[in-house]
């Protein structure tokens, strides 16, 4: 009989401890913002950046489901991944824009050299 109550107590303690992890609202907002910035930076137009953007969107959706299921800790970790993937998509998109700008500048410099 004592064992039965101890296991019930252990389950109750776990339920209280598991439920005590706060909802990752700030991280959710940050991840959503990073995904939005990646889209604004044109990550969808670059195949490599788009892969990370797609992954970030999937992780964000998974995190929302985890929060709905009450698994805030796992959702928090999923949001960390979503944010990191979105930020990687942003940097890849920025790098592509920088490459295009550099190529354009080189072409203009070559044209100016030929004109003189």
Secondary structure, 3 states (H helix, E strand, C coil): CHHHHHHHHHHHHHHHHHHCCCCCHHHHHHHHHHHHHHHHCCHHHCHHHHHHHHHHHHHHHHHHHHHHCCCHHHHHHHHHHHHHHHHHHHHHHHHHHHHHHHHHHHHHHHHHHHHC
